[in-house]
Amino acid sequence: MKLIFWNVRGLNDPLKHKEVSRRINNLNVVIVCLLETHIKEHNSQAVIDKFYCEWNWLHNYSKAYNGRIWLIWRNYIKVYSIAIIDQCVCCKVSFHDTDFYMSIVYASNDGDLRKLLWSHLLEIHCLTAEALWLIAGDFNIVADVSESSNSMDSYKAEMLDFANCMSEISAFDHIYDGPLFT
Protein backbone atom coordinates (compact mmCIF):
# COMPACT_ATOMS: atom_id res chain seq x y z
CA MET A 1 0.00 0.00 0.00
CA LYS A 2 1.47 3.35 -1.03
CA LEU A 3 0.61 6.54 0.82
CA ILE A 4 1.74 10.07 0.14
CA PHE A 5 1.80 13.03 2.51
CA TRP A 6 2.36 16.23 0.57
CA ASN A 7 2.40 19.85 1.65
CA VAL A 8 1.38 21.28 -1.71
CA ARG A 9 1.61 24.92 -0.51
CA GLY A 10 -1.43 25.88 -2.51
CA LEU A 11 -3.41 23.97 -5.09
CA ASN A 12 -5.41 26.67 -6.84
CA ASP A 13 -3.44 26.67 -10.09
CA PRO A 14 -5.02 24.22 -12.61
CA LEU A 15 -1.53 23.27 -13.83
CA LYS A 16 -0.63 22.27 -10.29
CA HIS A 17 -3.83 20.16 -10.08
CA LYS A 18 -2.64 18.24 -13.13
CA GLU A 19 0.90 17.83 -11.80
CA VAL A 20 -0.28 16.55 -8.42
CA SER A 21 -2.76 14.16 -10.05
CA ARG A 22 -0.15 12.92 -12.53
CA ARG A 23 2.37 12.23 -9.80
CA ILE A 24 -0.18 10.42 -7.63
CA ASN A 25 -1.20 8.21 -10.56
CA ASN A 26 2.41 7.54 -11.63
CA LEU A 27 3.31 6.44 -8.11
CA ASN A 28 0.21 4.21 -7.90
CA VAL A 29 -0.71 5.74 -4.56
CA VAL A 30 -3.84 4.52 -2.78
CA ILE A 31 -4.04 7.09 0.04
CA VAL A 32 -3.20 10.77 -0.48
CA CYS A 33 -2.83 13.34 2.28
CA LEU A 34 -2.63 16.87 0.91
CA LEU A 35 -1.72 19.70 3.23
CA GLU A 36 -2.10 23.45 2.80
CA THR A 37 -4.29 23.29 -0.31
CA HIS A 38 -5.61 26.87 0.08
CA ILE A 39 -8.67 25.81 -1.90
CA LYS A 40 -11.88 27.34 -0.63
CA GLU A 41 -14.52 24.86 0.43
CA HIS A 42 -16.99 25.90 -2.29
CA ASN A 43 -14.35 25.03 -4.95
CA SER A 44 -13.07 21.81 -3.39
CA GLN A 45 -15.65 19.37 -4.76
CA ALA A 46 -14.98 20.50 -8.33
CA VAL A 47 -11.27 19.68 -7.92
CA ILE A 48 -12.07 16.28 -6.42
CA ASP A 49 -14.64 15.51 -9.14
CA LYS A 50 -12.22 16.42 -11.92
CA PHE A 51 -9.10 14.58 -10.71
CA TYR A 52 -10.27 12.04 -8.12
CA CYS A 53 -13.78 11.05 -9.26
CA GLU A 54 -13.31 7.39 -8.28
CA TRP A 55 -11.86 8.25 -4.89
CA ASN A 56 -13.39 9.07 -1.53
CA TRP A 57 -12.27 11.97 0.58
CA LEU A 58 -12.61 13.89 3.80
CA HIS A 59 -11.23 17.21 4.97
CA ASN A 60 -11.16 19.57 7.90
CA TYR A 61 -13.08 22.55 6.47
CA SER A 62 -15.46 22.45 9.43
CA LYS A 63 -12.51 23.16 11.73
CA ALA A 64 -10.06 25.10 9.55
CA TYR A 65 -10.56 27.80 6.96
CA ASN A 66 -9.38 26.80 3.48
CA GLY A 67 -9.24 23.07 4.34
CA ARG A 68 -5.72 22.72 5.60
CA ILE A 69 -5.93 18.91 5.36
CA TRP A 70 -7.41 16.73 2.62
CA LEU A 71 -7.43 12.94 2.92
CA ILE A 72 -8.20 11.18 -0.38
CA TRP A 73 -8.31 7.40 -0.82
CA ARG A 74 -9.16 4.85 -3.48
CA ASN A 75 -12.72 3.58 -3.17
CA TYR A 76 -11.70 -0.01 -2.35
CA ILE A 77 -10.15 1.11 0.94
CA LYS A 78 -12.30 1.70 4.00
CA VAL A 79 -11.60 4.86 6.03
CA TYR A 80 -13.50 5.75 9.19
CA SER A 81 -13.20 9.24 10.62
CA ILE A 82 -12.22 9.24 14.31
CA ALA A 83 -11.57 12.92 15.06
CA ILE A 84 -11.09 16.09 13.06
CA ILE A 85 -9.56 19.28 14.45
CA ASP A 86 -7.97 22.30 12.81
CA GLN A 87 -4.47 20.76 12.93
CA CYS A 88 -5.19 17.06 12.48
CA VAL A 89 -7.44 14.50 10.84
CA CYS A 90 -7.50 11.10 12.56
CA CYS A 91 -9.05 8.00 11.07
CA LYS A 92 -9.03 4.21 11.05
CA VAL A 93 -8.02 2.56 7.77
CA SER A 94 -9.00 -0.96 6.71
CA PHE A 95 -7.36 -2.56 3.70
CA HIS A 96 -7.65 -6.30 3.09
CA ASP A 97 -6.80 -7.89 6.45
CA THR A 98 -4.95 -4.87 7.84
CA ASP A 99 -6.37 -2.20 10.11
CA PHE A 100 -4.42 0.79 11.33
CA TYR A 101 -4.97 4.28 12.64
CA MET A 102 -3.68 7.32 10.83
CA SER A 103 -3.30 10.93 11.92
CA ILE A 104 -2.59 13.52 9.25
CA VAL A 105 -1.01 16.59 10.80
CA TYR A 106 -0.69 20.14 9.58
CA ALA A 107 0.42 21.88 12.75
CA SER A 108 0.06 25.55 13.51
CA ASN A 109 3.05 27.85 13.26
CA ASP A 110 2.11 29.09 16.74
CA GLY A 111 3.79 27.10 19.52
CA ASP A 112 0.90 27.67 21.95
CA LEU A 113 -1.61 26.35 19.41
CA ARG A 114 0.62 23.34 18.72
CA LYS A 115 0.25 22.41 22.40
CA LEU A 116 -3.44 21.77 21.64
CA LEU A 117 -2.33 19.37 18.90
CA TRP A 118 0.02 17.57 21.30
CA SER A 119 -2.89 17.15 23.74
CA HIS A 120 -5.10 15.86 20.94
CA LEU A 121 -2.48 13.27 19.92
CA LEU A 122 -2.27 12.10 23.53
CA GLU A 123 -6.05 11.57 23.51
CA ILE A 124 -5.88 9.64 20.24
CA HIS A 125 -3.05 7.54 21.66
CA CYS A 126 -5.45 6.38 24.39
CA LEU A 127 -7.93 5.28 21.69
CA THR A 128 -5.40 3.43 19.57
CA ALA A 129 -3.97 1.40 22.46
CA GLU A 130 -1.51 -1.09 20.98
CA ALA A 131 -2.80 -0.84 17.39
CA LEU A 132 -0.70 0.33 14.46
CA TRP A 133 -0.77 4.12 14.27
CA LEU A 134 0.79 6.23 11.53
CA ILE A 135 1.26 9.91 12.33
CA ALA A 136 2.60 12.04 9.51
CA GLY A 137 2.46 15.49 8.00
CA ASP A 138 3.92 18.92 8.64
CA PHE A 139 4.55 19.55 12.35
CA ASN A 140 6.02 23.04 11.81
CA ILE A 141 8.66 22.27 14.43
CA VAL A 142 11.67 20.00 14.33
CA ALA A 143 12.48 17.27 16.81
CA ASP A 144 16.19 17.99 16.74
CA VAL A 145 18.28 21.08 15.90
CA SER A 146 20.16 19.07 13.25
CA GLU A 147 16.94 19.01 11.17
CA SER A 148 16.95 22.76 10.58
CA SER A 149 19.19 25.06 8.63
CA ASN A 150 18.15 27.95 10.91
CA SER A 151 19.14 28.71 14.47
CA MET A 152 16.63 27.00 16.74
CA ASP A 153 17.69 28.65 20.03
CA SER A 154 14.39 30.50 20.40
CA TYR A 155 12.42 27.30 19.75
CA LYS A 156 14.03 24.98 22.31
CA ALA A 157 10.97 24.95 24.61
CA GLU A 158 8.69 24.17 21.64
CA MET A 159 11.06 21.44 20.47
CA LEU A 160 10.98 19.98 23.97
CA ASP A 161 7.15 20.02 23.93
CA PHE A 162 7.23 18.12 20.63
CA ALA A 163 9.79 15.63 21.93
CA ASN A 164 7.77 15.07 25.09
CA CYS A 165 4.62 14.40 23.09
CA MET A 166 6.46 11.95 20.83
CA SER A 167 7.81 10.16 23.88
CA GLU A 168 4.45 9.99 25.65
CA ILE A 169 2.72 8.46 22.63
CA SER A 170 5.67 6.13 21.92
CA ALA A 171 6.19 7.62 18.47
CA PHE A 172 9.48 7.96 16.65
CA ASP A 173 10.76 10.12 13.85
CA HIS A 174 11.03 7.98 10.73
CA ILE A 175 14.30 8.17 8.87
CA TYR A 176 14.06 10.69 6.04
CA ASP A 177 15.59 9.99 2.66
CA GLY A 178 15.96 12.96 0.33
CA PRO A 179 17.09 16.59 0.40
CA LEU A 180 17.66 17.57 4.03
CA PHE A 181 16.36 21.15 3.83
CA THR A 182 13.44 21.82 1.51
C-alpha positions as a Markdown table, in Angstrom:
| # | Residue | x | y | z |
|---|---|---|---|---|
| 1 | Met | 0.0 | 0.0 | 0.0 |
| 2 | Lys | 1.5 | 3.3 | -1.0 |
| 3 | Leu | 0.6 | 6.5 | 0.8 |
| 4 | Ile | 1.7 | 10.1 | 0.1 |
| 5 | Phe | 1.8 | 13.0 | 2.5 |
| 6 | Trp | 2.4 | 16.2 | 0.6 |
| 7 | Asn | 2.4 | 19.8 | 1.6 |
| 8 | Val | 1.4 | 21.3 | -1.7 |
| 9 | Arg | 1.6 | 24.9 | -0.5 |
| 10 | Gly | -1.4 | 25.9 | -2.5 |
| 11 | Leu | -3.4 | 24.0 | -5.1 |
| 12 | Asn | -5.4 | 26.7 | -6.8 |
| 13 | Asp | -3.4 | 26.7 | -10.1 |
| 14 | Pro | -5.0 | 24.2 | -12.6 |
| 15 | Leu | -1.5 | 23.3 | -13.8 |
| 16 | Lys | -0.6 | 22.3 | -10.3 |
| 17 | His | -3.8 | 20.2 | -10.1 |
| 18 | Lys | -2.6 | 18.2 | -13.1 |
| 19 | Glu | 0.9 | 17.8 | -11.8 |
| 20 | Val | -0.3 | 16.5 | -8.4 |
| 21 | Ser | -2.8 | 14.2 | -10.1 |
| 22 | Arg | -0.1 | 12.9 | -12.5 |
| 23 | Arg | 2.4 | 12.2 | -9.8 |
| 24 | Ile | -0.2 | 10.4 | -7.6 |
| 25 | Asn | -1.2 | 8.2 | -10.6 |
| 26 | Asn | 2.4 | 7.5 | -11.6 |
| 27 | Leu | 3.3 | 6.4 | -8.1 |
| 28 | Asn | 0.2 | 4.2 | -7.9 |
| 29 | Val | -0.7 | 5.7 | -4.6 |
| 30 | Val | -3.8 | 4.5 | -2.8 |
| 31 | Ile | -4.0 | 7.1 | 0.0 |
| 32 | Val | -3.2 | 10.8 | -0.5 |
| 33 | Cys | -2.8 | 13.3 | 2.3 |
| 34 | Leu | -2.6 | 16.9 | 0.9 |
| 35 | Leu | -1.7 | 19.7 | 3.2 |
| 36 | Glu | -2.1 | 23.4 | 2.8 |
| 37 | Thr | -4.3 | 23.3 | -0.3 |
| 38 | His | -5.6 | 26.9 | 0.1 |
| 39 | Ile | -8.7 | 25.8 | -1.9 |
| 40 | Lys | -11.9 | 27.3 | -0.6 |
| 41 | Glu | -14.5 | 24.9 | 0.4 |
| 42 | His | -17.0 | 25.9 | -2.3 |
| 43 | Asn | -14.3 | 25.0 | -5.0 |
| 44 | Ser | -13.1 | 21.8 | -3.4 |
| 45 | Gln | -15.6 | 19.4 | -4.8 |
| 46 | Ala | -15.0 | 20.5 | -8.3 |
| 47 | Val | -11.3 | 19.7 | -7.9 |
| 48 | Ile | -12.1 | 16.3 | -6.4 |
| 49 | Asp | -14.6 | 15.5 | -9.1 |
| 50 | Lys | -12.2 | 16.4 | -11.9 |
| 51 | Phe | -9.1 | 14.6 | -10.7 |
| 52 | Tyr | -10.3 | 12.0 | -8.1 |
| 53 | Cys | -13.8 | 11.0 | -9.3 |
| 54 | Glu | -13.3 | 7.4 | -8.3 |
| 55 | Trp | -11.9 | 8.3 | -4.9 |
| 56 | Asn | -13.4 | 9.1 | -1.5 |
| 57 | Trp | -12.3 | 12.0 | 0.6 |
| 58 | Leu | -12.6 | 13.9 | 3.8 |
| 59 | His | -11.2 | 17.2 | 5.0 |
| 60 | Asn | -11.2 | 19.6 | 7.9 |
| 61 | Tyr | -13.1 | 22.6 | 6.5 |
| 62 | Ser | -15.5 | 22.5 | 9.4 |
| 63 | Lys | -12.5 | 23.2 | 11.7 |
| 64 | Ala | -10.1 | 25.1 | 9.5 |
| 65 | Tyr | -10.6 | 27.8 | 7.0 |
| 66 | Asn | -9.4 | 26.8 | 3.5 |
| 67 | Gly | -9.2 | 23.1 | 4.3 |
| 68 | Arg | -5.7 | 22.7 | 5.6 |
| 69 | Ile | -5.9 | 18.9 | 5.4 |
| 70 | Trp | -7.4 | 16.7 | 2.6 |
| 71 | Leu | -7.4 | 12.9 | 2.9 |
| 72 | Ile | -8.2 | 11.2 | -0.4 |
| 73 | Trp | -8.3 | 7.4 | -0.8 |
| 74 | Arg | -9.2 | 4.8 | -3.5 |
| 75 | Asn | -12.7 | 3.6 | -3.2 |
| 76 | Tyr | -11.7 | 0.0 | -2.4 |
| 77 | Ile | -10.1 | 1.1 | 0.9 |
| 78 | Lys | -12.3 | 1.7 | 4.0 |
| 79 | Val | -11.6 | 4.9 | 6.0 |
| 80 | Tyr | -13.5 | 5.7 | 9.2 |
| 81 | Ser | -13.2 | 9.2 | 10.6 |
| 82 | Ile | -12.2 | 9.2 | 14.3 |
| 83 | Ala | -11.6 | 12.9 | 15.1 |
| 84 | Ile | -11.1 | 16.1 | 13.1 |
| 85 | Ile | -9.6 | 19.3 | 14.4 |
| 86 | Asp | -8.0 | 22.3 | 12.8 |
| 87 | Gln | -4.5 | 20.8 | 12.9 |
| 88 | Cys | -5.2 | 17.1 | 12.5 |
| 89 | Val | -7.4 | 14.5 | 10.8 |
| 90 | Cys | -7.5 | 11.1 | 12.6 |
| 91 | Cys | -9.1 | 8.0 | 11.1 |
| 92 | Lys | -9.0 | 4.2 | 11.0 |
| 93 | Val | -8.0 | 2.6 | 7.8 |
| 94 | Ser | -9.0 | -1.0 | 6.7 |
| 95 | Phe | -7.4 | -2.6 | 3.7 |
| 96 | His | -7.7 | -6.3 | 3.1 |
| 97 | Asp | -6.8 | -7.9 | 6.4 |
| 98 | Thr | -4.9 | -4.9 | 7.8 |
| 99 | Asp | -6.4 | -2.2 | 10.1 |
| 100 | Phe | -4.4 | 0.8 | 11.3 |
| 101 | Tyr | -5.0 | 4.3 | 12.6 |
| 102 | Met | -3.7 | 7.3 | 10.8 |
| 103 | Ser | -3.3 | 10.9 | 11.9 |
| 104 | Ile | -2.6 | 13.5 | 9.3 |
| 105 | Val | -1.0 | 16.6 | 10.8 |
| 106 | Tyr | -0.7 | 20.1 | 9.6 |
| 107 | Ala | 0.4 | 21.9 | 12.7 |
| 108 | Ser | 0.1 | 25.5 | 13.5 |
| 109 | Asn | 3.1 | 27.9 | 13.3 |
| 110 | Asp | 2.1 | 29.1 | 16.7 |
| 111 | Gly | 3.8 | 27.1 | 19.5 |
| 112 | Asp | 0.9 | 27.7 | 21.9 |
| 113 | Leu | -1.6 | 26.3 | 19.4 |
| 114 | Arg | 0.6 | 23.3 | 18.7 |
| 115 | Lys | 0.3 | 22.4 | 22.4 |
| 116 | Leu | -3.4 | 21.8 | 21.6 |
| 117 | Leu | -2.3 | 19.4 | 18.9 |
| 118 | Trp | 0.0 | 17.6 | 21.3 |
| 119 | Ser | -2.9 | 17.1 | 23.7 |
| 120 | His | -5.1 | 15.9 | 20.9 |
| 121 | Leu | -2.5 | 13.3 | 19.9 |
| 122 | Leu | -2.3 | 12.1 | 23.5 |
| 123 | Glu | -6.1 | 11.6 | 23.5 |
| 124 | Ile | -5.9 | 9.6 | 20.2 |
| 125 | His | -3.0 | 7.5 | 21.7 |
| 126 | Cys | -5.4 | 6.4 | 24.4 |
| 127 | Leu | -7.9 | 5.3 | 21.7 |
| 128 | Thr | -5.4 | 3.4 | 19.6 |
| 129 | Ala | -4.0 | 1.4 | 22.5 |
| 130 | Glu | -1.5 | -1.1 | 21.0 |
| 131 | Ala | -2.8 | -0.8 | 17.4 |
| 132 | Leu | -0.7 | 0.3 | 14.5 |
| 133 | Trp | -0.8 | 4.1 | 14.3 |
| 134 | Leu | 0.8 | 6.2 | 11.5 |
| 135 | Ile | 1.3 | 9.9 | 12.3 |
| 136 | Ala | 2.6 | 12.0 | 9.5 |
| 137 | Gly | 2.5 | 15.5 | 8.0 |
| 138 | Asp | 3.9 | 18.9 | 8.6 |
| 139 | Phe | 4.5 | 19.5 | 12.3 |
| 140 | Asn | 6.0 | 23.0 | 11.8 |
| 141 | Ile | 8.7 | 22.3 | 14.4 |
| 142 | Val | 11.7 | 20.0 | 14.3 |
| 143 | Ala | 12.5 | 17.3 | 16.8 |
| 144 | Asp | 16.2 | 18.0 | 16.7 |
| 145 | Val | 18.3 | 21.1 | 15.9 |
| 146 | Ser | 20.2 | 19.1 | 13.2 |
| 147 | Glu | 16.9 | 19.0 | 11.2 |
| 148 | Ser | 17.0 | 22.8 | 10.6 |
| 149 | Ser | 19.2 | 25.1 | 8.6 |
| 150 | Asn | 18.1 | 27.9 | 10.9 |
| 151 | Ser | 19.1 | 28.7 | 14.5 |
| 152 | Met | 16.6 | 27.0 | 16.7 |
| 153 | Asp | 17.7 | 28.7 | 20.0 |
| 154 | Ser | 14.4 | 30.5 | 20.4 |
| 155 | Tyr | 12.4 | 27.3 | 19.8 |
| 156 | Lys | 14.0 | 25.0 | 22.3 |
| 157 | Ala | 11.0 | 24.9 | 24.6 |
| 158 | Glu | 8.7 | 24.2 | 21.6 |
| 159 | Met | 11.1 | 21.4 | 20.5 |
| 160 | Leu | 11.0 | 20.0 | 24.0 |
| 161 | Asp | 7.2 | 20.0 | 23.9 |
| 162 | Phe | 7.2 | 18.1 | 20.6 |
| 163 | Ala | 9.8 | 15.6 | 21.9 |
| 164 | Asn | 7.8 | 15.1 | 25.1 |
| 165 | Cys | 4.6 | 14.4 | 23.1 |
| 166 | Met | 6.5 | 12.0 | 20.8 |
| 167 | Ser | 7.8 | 10.2 | 23.9 |
| 168 | Glu | 4.4 | 10.0 | 25.7 |
| 169 | Ile | 2.7 | 8.5 | 22.6 |
| 170 | Ser | 5.7 | 6.1 | 21.9 |
| 171 | Ala | 6.2 | 7.6 | 18.5 |
| 172 | Phe | 9.5 | 8.0 | 16.7 |
| 173 | Asp | 10.8 | 10.1 | 13.9 |
| 174 | His | 11.0 | 8.0 | 10.7 |
| 175 | Ile | 14.3 | 8.2 | 8.9 |
| 176 | Tyr | 14.1 | 10.7 | 6.0 |
| 177 | Asp | 15.6 | 10.0 | 2.7 |
| 178 | Gly | 16.0 | 13.0 | 0.3 |
| 179 | Pro | 17.1 | 16.6 | 0.4 |
| 180 | Leu | 17.7 | 17.6 | 4.0 |
| 181 | Phe | 16.4 | 21.1 | 3.8 |
| 182 | Thr | 13.4 | 21.8 | 1.5 |
